[in-house]
Amino acid sequence: MKKIAVVLATIPQAGGSHQYAMLMMECLKEKQGIEYELLAICGNRFWCAWCRKNKVCYIEENIPDFSVIEKKFNYSFPFLAKVYNTYFTSIGKLLRKRRVDILLVTIQMYYIPNYNVKKIVPVHDLMHRYECEFPEVAANYKNREIIMKSFAIYADCIIVDSKLGKKQFVESYLNGQMKRKHIVVLPFIASEHICNSEEEYIKVPKKYVFYPAQFWQHKNHINLIKAIEILKDSMPDIHLVLVGSEKNNLKNIKRYINDNKLENNVTILGFVSNENVIYLYKHATAMIMPSYFGPTNIPPLEAMALGCPVAVANKYAMPEQVGKAGLLFNPDSPEEIAECIKKFWLDDALREKMKTLGYERIVKWGRKEFSERLQKIVNEFL
């Protein structure tokens, strides 16, 4: 039976990237022992525990942290790198010993060198090119470029989230031509661990709008908070709830809230459990997502699946992702964001309409469809 090795290195605090890795593994284990064998290469204790619980064969192995020089060597000399990585590295030896046919990676920023196996890698976004003014991607620009260029050279299959994601990769790294590179579109779905778990109460105001996002600068919390500031005088009970891991912009966000006396209108809960997130989605007036990044994102899908109306930035493929089931705004305009919030806050009929449209949109592409397409991708290389 053919064997697939899966690189697992995310942690729960990583947000969407971790949920994506979880989804991949949940789908792959459905055919374990039927169409192929799974071997998980676990980079942390979380994944070791997950594999034990789900009866997936695993090996605890530190995912190598390659230097820039090593990455450039792999990118510049793919044949020599393949020989070295296959015969002289710990993971290369492991892949040979276990007779692995496919190496599947679950996150785009963990560098995988050129091993002598078929390689399937995801590319979630190329925002270091398209939104390079943000420090969280600008500081890592060279590293991201090396990784993406190496994917273009020796990955056998690249998985993207949208047609726009495919177009961006081709334009950026294949000179606008496919060159027989296998790039497949596998749209995100709402996280199962968010949608299928029980909600758990968390103390928040009775009425609020919600934004789940790590506190990166590109998540654009400040313009969302400015929208709350605009609405405060005419709607004194307006309230925004924020959850997510602390990143490079949390101090600025807290400072803005304090300087503008918005403490009674904005609540920051930090990182919370999936069960808490479910509660926040289900009881929110709306989920507002002003992120500058794309092409698409997972939170709007989770919101629609849980009956929470959505408003999103009109960037990249986000309008296509929500369709008629979401309101759109310019993320640079606090006024437009405020107008979307106001519509949801005051119009119950609009909220009910958007909830219905959201659910109808979600059921067209769900776990079953995602799993079938992933299995098809894998089977092509087996």
C-alpha positions in Angstrom: 0.0 0.0 0.0 1.3 3.5 -0.9 2.4 5.7 1.9 1.9 9.4 2.5 4.0 11.4 5.0 2.4 14.6 6.4 4.4 17.4 8.0 2.6 18.7 11.0 4.1 21.7 12.8 1.3 24.2 13.7 0.0 25.0 17.2 -3.5 26.0 18.2 -2.5 29.6 18.7 -1.5 29.9 15.1 -5.2 30.5 14.1 -6.3 29.7 10.6 -3.1 27.9 9.6 -3.6 25.4 12.4 -7.3 24.9 11.6 -6.2 24.2 8.0 -3.7 21.6 9.1 -6.4 20.0 11.3 -8.8 19.9 8.4 -6.3 18.2 6.1 -5.6 15.5 8.6 -9.2 14.9 9.4 -9.9 14.3 5.7 -6.8 12.2 5.0 -7.5 9.8 7.9 -10.8 8.9 6.3 -9.0 6.8 3.7 -6.2 5.6 6.0 -5.7 1.9 5.6 -8.0 1.8 2.6 -6.2 3.7 -0.2 -3.0 4.5 1.6 -1.0 4.5 4.8 -0.4 7.8 6.7 2.8 8.7 8.5 2.7 11.9 10.5 5.9 13.8 11.0 5.0 15.7 14.2 7.0 18.8 15.2 5.3 19.3 18.6 3.4 17.5 21.4 0.0 18.7 20.2 0.3 16.7 17.0 1.7 13.7 18.8 -1.3 13.6 21.1 -3.6 14.1 18.2 -2.1 11.2 16.3 -2.4 8.9 19.3 -6.0 9.9 19.8 -6.8 9.3 16.2 -4.7 6.2 15.7 -2.4 7.7 13.1 1.1 6.4 12.9 3.5 9.2 13.8 7.1 10.0 14.4 8.1 12.9 16.7 10.7 14.8 14.6 11.9 18.4 14.8 11.1 20.1 11.5 14.5 21.4 10.4 15.1 25.2 10.6 17.2 25.7 7.5 19.5 28.7 7.2 19.1 31.2 4.4 22.2 29.8 2.8 20.8 26.3 2.9 17.6 27.5 1.4 19.4 29.3 -1.4 21.4 26.1 -2.1 18.3 24.1 -2.4 16.7 26.7 -4.7 19.8 27.2 -6.9 21.0 23.6 -7.2 17.9 21.4 -7.1 19.6 18.2 -8.3 22.5 18.3 -5.9 20.1 19.3 -3.1 17.9 16.4 -3.8 20.8 13.9 -3.4 22.0 15.5 -0.2 18.6 15.9 1.4 17.5 12.4 0.4 20.6 10.5 1.6 22.2 12.7 4.3 19.4 14.4 6.3 17.3 12.8 9.1 14.0 13.3 7.4 15.4 12.2 4.0 16.6 9.0 5.6 13.2 8.6 7.3 11.4 9.0 4.0 13.6 6.4 2.3 13.4 3.9 5.2 9.6 4.1 5.4 9.3 4.0 1.6 7.2 7.2 1.5 5.6 8.0 -1.9 4.2 11.5 -1.2 5.3 14.2 1.2 2.4 16.5 2.0 3.0 19.8 3.8 0.1 21.5 5.7 1.5 25.0 6.1 3.3 27.2 3.5 6.0 28.8 5.6 7.7 25.6 6.8 10.5 25.2 4.4 10.7 21.7 2.9 13.8 20.9 0.8 14.0 18.8 -2.3 13.6 15.2 -1.2 13.3 12.3 -3.7 9.5 11.9 -3.3 6.5 13.5 -4.7 5.8 16.8 -2.9 2.4 18.5 -2.4 2.5 21.9 -0.8 0.0 24.6 0.1 0.3 28.3 -0.8 -2.2 30.2 1.3 -1.3 33.7 0.2 1.4 35.8 -1.4 0.8 38.9 0.6 4.5 39.5 1.1 4.4 40.6 -2.5 0.9 42.2 -2.7 0.8 43.8 0.8 4.6 44.3 1.5 4.2 47.5 3.5 3.2 45.4 6.6 6.2 44.6 8.8 5.1 41.1 9.6 5.6 40.1 6.0 8.2 42.7 4.9 10.7 41.5 7.5 10.4 38.0 6.1 10.3 38.9 2.4 13.5 37.3 1.3 12.8 34.1 3.2 9.3 33.9 1.7 10.6 34.4 -1.8 13.1 31.6 -1.4 10.4 29.3 -0.3 8.0 30.2 -3.0 10.6 30.0 -5.7 11.7 26.6 -4.5 8.0 25.4 -4.6 7.9 26.7 -8.2 11.0 24.6 -9.1 10.4 21.2 -7.3 7.0 20.9 -5.8 4.9 18.4 -7.8 1.6 19.9 -6.8 0.7 23.3 -5.3 -2.6 23.8 -3.6 -4.2 27.3 -3.6 -7.4 28.6 -2.1 -8.9 30.4 -5.1 -8.6 31.1 -8.9 -7.0 34.4 -7.9 -4.5 32.6 -5.7 -3.5 30.4 -8.7 -3.3 33.5 -11.0 -1.0 35.3 -8.5 1.4 32.3 -8.2 1.6 31.9 -11.9 2.3 35.6 -12.5 4.8 35.8 -9.6 6.9 32.7 -10.1 6.1 31.1 -13.4 6.5 34.2 -15.6 2.8 34.1 -16.4 2.9 30.5 -17.9 2.0 27.2 -16.3 5.1 25.3 -17.5 3.4 22.0 -16.8 3.2 22.9 -13.1 0.3 21.3 -11.3 -1.6 24.0 -9.4 -5.0 23.0 -8.1 -7.7 25.2 -6.4 -9.0 23.8 -3.1 -11.2 26.5 -1.5 -11.2 26.7 2.3 -14.1 25.5 4.3 -15.3 26.4 7.8 -13.2 24.7 10.5 -14.9 21.6 11.7 -13.6 22.1 15.2 -15.4 25.5 15.3 -18.6 24.4 13.6 -19.1 21.0 15.2 -18.3 21.6 18.9 -20.6 22.8 21.6 -20.6 26.5 22.5 -19.2 27.6 25.9 -20.4 30.8 27.5 -18.0 33.7 27.9 -18.9 37.0 29.5 -19.6 39.7 26.9 -22.2 42.4 26.4 -25.7 41.2 25.3 -25.3 42.8 21.9 -21.9 43.2 20.1 -20.1 42.8 16.8 -17.2 40.4 16.6 -13.8 40.1 15.0 -11.7 36.9 15.5 -8.1 37.6 14.4 -4.6 37.6 15.7 -3.4 41.1 16.5 -1.2 41.6 13.4 -1.1 45.0 11.8 -2.5 43.7 8.6 -5.7 42.6 10.4 -6.6 46.3 10.4 -8.1 46.4 13.9 -7.5 50.2 14.2 -9.9 51.1 11.3 -12.5 48.8 12.8 -12.2 50.5 16.2 -12.3 53.9 14.4 -15.7 52.8 13.0 -16.9 52.1 16.5 -15.7 55.5 17.5 -17.7 57.1 14.7 -20.9 55.2 15.9 -20.4 55.8 19.6 -22.2 59.2 19.8 -25.4 58.1 17.9 -25.3 54.5 19.2 -23.8 54.6 22.7 -24.4 50.9 23.3 -22.3 49.9 20.3 -19.8 47.3 21.3 -16.9 45.4 19.6 -15.5 42.1 20.9 -12.0 41.1 19.7 -10.2 37.7 20.2 -6.9 36.4 19.0 -3.3 35.8 20.0 -1.0 38.7 20.8 1.1 39.9 17.9 2.9 43.0 16.7 0.0 45.5 16.9 -1.8 44.8 20.2 0.0 47.6 22.1 -1.0 50.1 19.5 -4.6 48.9 19.6 -4.9 49.2 23.4 -3.3 52.6 23.3 -5.8 53.8 20.7 -8.7 52.5 22.8 -7.4 54.2 25.9 -6.5 57.5 24.2 -10.0 57.8 22.7 -11.9 56.6 25.7 -13.4 53.6 24.1 -12.9 51.2 27.0 -16.7 50.8 27.4 -17.2 50.1 23.7 -14.4 47.6 22.9 -13.5 44.3 24.7 -10.3 42.5 24.1 -10.4 38.8 25.3 -7.1 37.6 23.8 -6.8 33.9 22.9 -9.9 31.9 23.8 -11.0 28.3 23.3 -12.8 27.1 20.2 -16.0 26.6 22.4 -15.8 30.3 23.4 -15.4 31.3 19.7 -18.5 29.4 18.8 -20.5 31.2 21.5 -19.2 34.5 20.2 -20.1 33.7 16.6 -23.6 32.5 17.5 -24.5 35.4 19.7 -22.9 38.2 17.7 -24.9 40.8 15.8 -22.4 40.4 13.0 -18.8 39.4 12.2 -16.8 42.3 10.7 -13.5 41.4 9.0 -11.4 44.4 7.7 -8.2 42.4 7.0 -6.0 43.5 4.2 -4.9 40.0 3.4 -6.4 37.4 1.1 -7.1 36.0 -1.4 -9.8 34.4 0.9 -10.1 33.8 4.7 -11.6 31.2 7.0 -13.6 33.4 9.6 -16.3 34.5 7.1 -17.0 30.8 6.4 -17.1 29.9 10.1 -19.5 32.9 10.7 -21.8 31.9 7.9 -21.9 28.3 9.1 -22.8 29.3 12.6 -25.5 31.8 11.6 -23.6 35.0 12.0 -24.0 37.7 9.4 -20.7 38.9 7.8 -19.2 42.1 6.4 -15.8 41.9 4.8 -13.2 44.0 3.1 -13.6 44.2 -0.7 -10.1 43.0 -1.3 -8.8 40.2 -3.6 -11.2 37.2 -3.7 -13.2 38.1 -0.6 -16.2 39.4 -2.5 -16.3 36.1 -4.5 -16.0 34.1 -1.2 -19.0 35.7 0.5 -21.0 36.5 -2.6 -24.4 38.0 -1.9 -24.2 36.6 1.7 -22.0 39.4 3.0 -21.7 43.2 3.0 -18.5 44.7 1.5 -16.5 47.8 2.5 -13.3 49.6 1.7 -10.9 48.5 4.5 -9.3 52.0 4.4 -12.5 53.7 5.2 -13.8 53.6 8.8 -16.9 55.4 7.6 -17.8 52.5 5.2 -17.1 49.9 8.0 -19.3 51.9 10.4 -22.1 52.0 7.8 -22.0 48.2 7.5 -22.0 47.8 11.3 -24.9 50.2 11.6 -27.0 48.3 9.0 -26.6 45.1 10.9 -27.1 46.7 14.3 -30.4 48.3 13.4 -31.9 46.1 10.8 -33.0 42.7 12.1 -34.6 41.8 8.7 -31.3 42.3 7.0 -29.5 40.1 9.5 -32.0 37.3 9.0 -31.7 37.6 5.3 -27.9 37.4 5.4 -27.9 34.5 7.8 -30.1 32.5 5.3 -27.9 33.5 2.3 -24.8 32.6 4.3 -26.0 29.1 5.2 -27.1 28.5 1.6 -23.7 29.4 0.4 -21.9 27.3 2.9 -23.7 24.0 2.1 -22.7 24.3 -1.6 -19.0 23.7 -0.6 -18.5 21.8 2.6 -16.5 19.0 4.2 -17.6 16.4 1.8 -16.6 18.4 -1.3 -13.3 19.5 0.2 -12.4 15.9 1.2 -13.3 14.5 -2.2 -11.2 17.0 -4.0 -8.3 16.5 -1.6 -8.5 12.7 -2.1 -8.5 13.3 -5.9 -5.4 15.4 -5.7 -3.6 12.8 -3.6 -4.7 9.9 -5.8 -3.3 11.6 -8.9 0.1 11.4 -7.4 -0.2 7.8 -6.0 
